Amino acid sequence: MRIAITGASGLIGSALTTSLTDDDHEVIRLVRREPTASDEVRWDPKAGDVDLTGLTGVESIIHLAGAGVGDHRWTDAYKQEIHDSRVLGTQTIARAASELRVESLISGSAIGYYGDRGDERLTEGSAKGFGFLSDVVADWEAAAEPAEVGGVRVAYARTGLVVSADGGAWKRMLPLFKAGIGGRLGSGDQYWSFISLADEVKALRFLIDHQSISGPVNLSAPEPVTNREATKVLASALHRPSFAAVPAFALKIALGEFSSDVLGSTRAIPTSLTEAGFTWTEPTMQEALAAII
């Protein structure tokens, strides 16, 4: 299969690219600079341009590009970058998918759609939440409309917290826990809907292959855990104590507005994947963490 990927150099994109090429699929990487390799095609998400000629014969597009949510403090300018990098990029890719008449567009999304919902079990049919990230995700998914109108099957991969030593929250947490100074964040009662990197890649490939799946799909492990539970498991796996705790006010000082999402609770349940017969390689937090330690 000939597959195009945006965000191919990121944590998820690079792992997905390796997985696909290892199985002899042809992967085309969309880049925002001049291509320097035969498997690269240029696109400009802000200008709305894509080199369609280089994507001839592509059957599926996996769209993962977007500014990192936790990479910078949320100034007004960076919040606009978070929004625009997703919405403008998705609009550009959706139009290209429609013009190319690809079979499917797997468009990146996030469980941030649901917002802070306590212990409520959230399925793909649950209502949108409130807050900046909820609004961003709603606009992000709506931006793929040109592909749907063009007859392309679109699945929205609402990804949870990806467990990896190479990126995301876990990359920051591991050194602290290894030093014996890790612990819960805030009350620790907030739910963390996680997924191992291996299962994230497996789930994206599942969405490519299963033509019956469309619309929002929660990419998370079957049973979310609280932050308190996650940090205990991590400390135990590293044979370190977890007595330390970061109070909510300290997180607000350190992270600003982003702290509300770190302290927020999202208990996402992967109903669509389960009903479609997907099986997890590392379904528990213990297994997901064991894979990276």
C-alpha positions in Angstrom: 0.0 0.0 0.0 1.2 3.6 -0.7 0.6 5.7 2.3 1.3 9.4 3.0 2.0 10.7 6.5 2.2 14.2 7.9 4.1 14.7 11.1 6.3 11.7 10.2 9.3 12.9 12.2 7.3 13.1 15.4 7.1 10.6 18.2 4.1 8.7 16.7 4.8 9.4 13.1 8.3 8.1 13.2 7.2 4.9 14.9 4.3 4.4 12.4 6.6 5.0 9.5 9.1 2.4 10.7 6.3 -0.1 11.3 4.8 0.4 7.8 8.1 0.3 5.9 9.1 -2.8 7.9 6.1 -4.5 6.4 7.0 -3.3 2.9 4.4 -0.6 2.6 5.6 2.5 0.6 5.5 5.6 2.9 5.5 9.1 1.6 6.5 11.7 4.2 5.1 15.2 3.8 7.6 17.9 4.8 7.4 21.7 5.0 10.8 22.2 3.4 12.3 21.3 0.1 12.4 17.5 -0.2 15.8 16.0 0.1 14.9 12.3 -0.3 12.8 10.3 -2.8 10.2 9.5 -0.2 9.5 13.2 0.7 6.8 15.5 -0.8 6.5 19.1 0.1 3.4 20.7 1.6 2.7 24.1 3.1 -0.2 23.8 5.6 -0.5 27.5 6.3 -0.5 28.4 2.6 -2.8 25.5 1.8 -0.5 23.9 -0.8 0.4 20.3 -1.4 2.4 18.8 -4.2 -0.3 16.5 -5.5 1.9 15.1 -8.2 4.1 13.5 -5.6 1.1 11.8 -4.0 -0.2 10.1 -7.1 -1.4 6.6 -6.2 -1.6 7.2 -2.5 -4.4 5.1 -1.0 -4.4 6.4 2.6 -3.2 9.6 4.3 -2.4 9.7 8.0 -2.4 13.3 9.3 -0.5 13.7 12.5 1.1 17.2 12.2 0.5 19.9 14.7 2.3 22.2 17.2 3.0 20.5 20.6 0.5 21.3 23.3 3.0 21.0 26.1 6.1 22.3 24.3 5.7 26.0 25.4 3.9 28.1 27.9 0.4 29.0 26.6 0.7 32.6 25.6 -2.0 34.0 23.4 0.3 33.7 20.4 1.2 30.1 21.1 -2.5 29.2 21.7 -3.2 30.6 18.2 -0.3 28.4 16.9 -1.7 25.3 18.5 -5.1 26.0 16.9 -3.9 27.1 13.5 -1.3 24.4 13.0 -4.1 21.8 13.4 -7.0 23.5 11.6 -5.1 24.9 8.6 -3.1 21.8 8.2 -6.2 19.6 8.3 -8.1 21.7 5.9 -5.1 21.5 3.5 -4.8 17.7 3.8 -8.6 17.2 3.6 -8.7 19.1 0.3 -5.8 17.1 -1.1 -7.4 13.8 0.0 -10.6 14.8 -1.8 -8.8 15.8 -5.0 -6.7 12.6 -4.9 -9.7 10.5 -4.1 -7.8 8.5 -1.6 -9.6 5.6 0.2 -9.1 7.0 3.7 -7.9 9.9 5.8 -6.9 9.0 9.3 -6.8 12.5 11.0 -5.1 13.1 14.3 -7.3 14.2 17.1 -7.2 14.0 20.9 -9.2 13.0 24.0 -8.9 16.7 24.9 -12.3 16.9 23.0 -14.1 15.7 26.2 -12.5 18.2 28.6 -12.3 17.7 32.4 -15.1 15.3 33.2 -14.2 13.7 36.5 -14.9 9.9 36.7 -17.5 10.0 33.8 -16.9 7.2 31.3 -16.5 8.9 28.0 -17.2 7.1 24.7 -17.0 8.4 21.2 -20.7 9.4 21.5 -20.1 11.6 24.6 -20.6 15.3 24.2 -17.9 17.9 23.7 -16.4 19.3 26.9 -15.4 22.9 27.7 -12.1 24.8 27.6 -9.4 25.7 25.1 -8.4 22.2 24.1 -11.9 21.1 23.7 -12.6 23.9 21.3 -9.4 23.3 19.4 -10.2 19.6 18.9 -13.7 20.4 17.7 -12.4 22.8 15.1 -9.6 20.4 14.2 -12.1 17.6 13.4 -14.5 19.9 11.6 -11.6 21.0 9.3 -11.6 17.6 7.7 -15.0 18.2 6.2 -13.7 18.7 2.6 -12.5 15.1 2.6 -15.8 13.7 3.9 -17.7 15.8 1.3 -15.4 14.4 -1.4 -16.4 10.8 -0.4 -13.2 10.0 1.5 -13.6 7.8 4.6 -12.4 9.9 7.6 -11.5 8.5 11.0 -10.6 10.9 13.8 -7.9 9.3 16.0 -8.7 10.8 19.5 -5.4 9.8 21.1 -4.8 9.6 24.8 -1.5 10.1 26.7 1.1 8.1 24.8 3.4 6.1 27.1 6.9 6.5 25.7 10.4 7.3 27.1 11.1 9.4 24.0 8.3 12.0 24.3 5.3 13.4 26.0 4.7 13.5 29.8 6.5 10.2 30.5 9.8 11.5 29.1 9.7 14.3 31.7 8.5 12.1 34.5 11.0 9.2 34.2 14.1 11.1 35.3 12.3 12.4 38.4 11.1 9.0 39.4 14.5 7.4 38.7 15.9 10.0 41.1 13.3 9.0 43.7 11.5 12.4 43.7 8.5 11.6 41.6 4.9 11.5 42.8 1.3 12.4 42.0 0.3 15.7 40.4 -2.3 17.7 42.3 -4.8 15.5 44.1 -3.9 12.5 41.9 -7.5 11.6 41.5 -7.7 12.8 37.8 -8.0 10.0 35.2 -5.2 9.6 32.7 -6.4 7.8 29.6 -3.2 6.3 28.3 -2.0 4.2 25.4 1.4 2.6 24.8 3.3 3.8 21.7 3.2 0.2 20.3 -0.6 0.1 20.6 -1.0 3.6 19.2 0.9 2.5 16.1 -1.1 -0.7 16.0 -4.4 1.2 16.3 -3.6 3.6 13.5 -2.7 0.7 11.3 -6.0 -0.9 12.3 -7.9 2.2 11.2 -6.1 2.2 7.9 -7.1 -1.4 7.2 -10.7 -1.4 8.5 -12.8 0.4 6.0 -16.0 0.1 8.1 -14.6 2.5 10.8 -15.2 6.2 10.4 -15.8 9.2 12.7 -14.2 9.7 16.1 -12.3 6.7 17.6 -10.8 6.8 21.1 -7.2 5.6 20.9 -6.6 4.7 24.5 -6.2 1.6 26.7 -9.3 -0.3 27.8 -9.2 0.9 31.4 -7.9 4.4 32.2 -6.1 4.9 35.5 -5.9 7.8 37.9 -2.7 9.9 38.1 -2.2 8.5 41.6 -2.4 4.9 40.3 -0.1 5.7 37.3 2.6 7.3 39.5 2.5 4.4 41.9 3.0 1.9 39.1 5.8 3.9 37.7 7.6 4.2 41.0 7.1 0.4 41.7 8.5 -0.5 38.3 11.6 1.6 39.0 11.9 0.4 42.6 11.7 3.9 43.8 9.5 5.7 46.4 6.7 8.0 45.3 6.1 10.1 48.4 6.6 13.4 46.6 3.7 15.3 45.2 3.4 18.4 43.1 0.6 20.6 44.5 -1.8 22.1 42.1 -0.7 25.7 42.8 2.9 24.8 41.9 1.8 23.3 38.6 -0.2 26.5 37.8 2.9 28.6 38.5 5.2 26.3 36.4 2.8 25.6 33.5 0.3 28.5 33.5 -3.0 27.7 31.8 -1.8 24.3 30.5 -1.9 23.1 34.1 -5.7 22.9 34.0 -5.3 20.1 31.4 -2.6 18.3 33.4 -4.9 18.4 36.4 -8.0 17.7 34.4 -9.7 14.3 34.4 -10.6 12.5 31.2 -11.8 8.9 31.4 -12.0 7.9 27.8 -13.2 4.4 26.8 -12.2 3.0 23.4 -15.6 1.6 22.5 -15.2 1.8 18.7 -11.9 -0.1 18.7 -13.2 -2.7 21.1 -16.4 -3.3 19.1 -14.3 -3.6 15.9 -12.2 -6.4 17.4 -9.0 -4.5 18.2 -6.7 -6.2 20.6 -4.1 -4.4 22.7 -0.5 -5.5 23.0 0.0 -3.6 26.3 -3.5 -3.0 27.7 -2.5 -2.2 31.3 -0.4 0.6 32.8 2.0 -2.0 34.2 2.6 -3.5 30.7 2.9 -0.1 29.0 5.5 1.1 31.5 7.4 -2.2 31.5 7.9 -1.7 27.8 9.7 1.6 28.2 11.7 0.9 31.4 
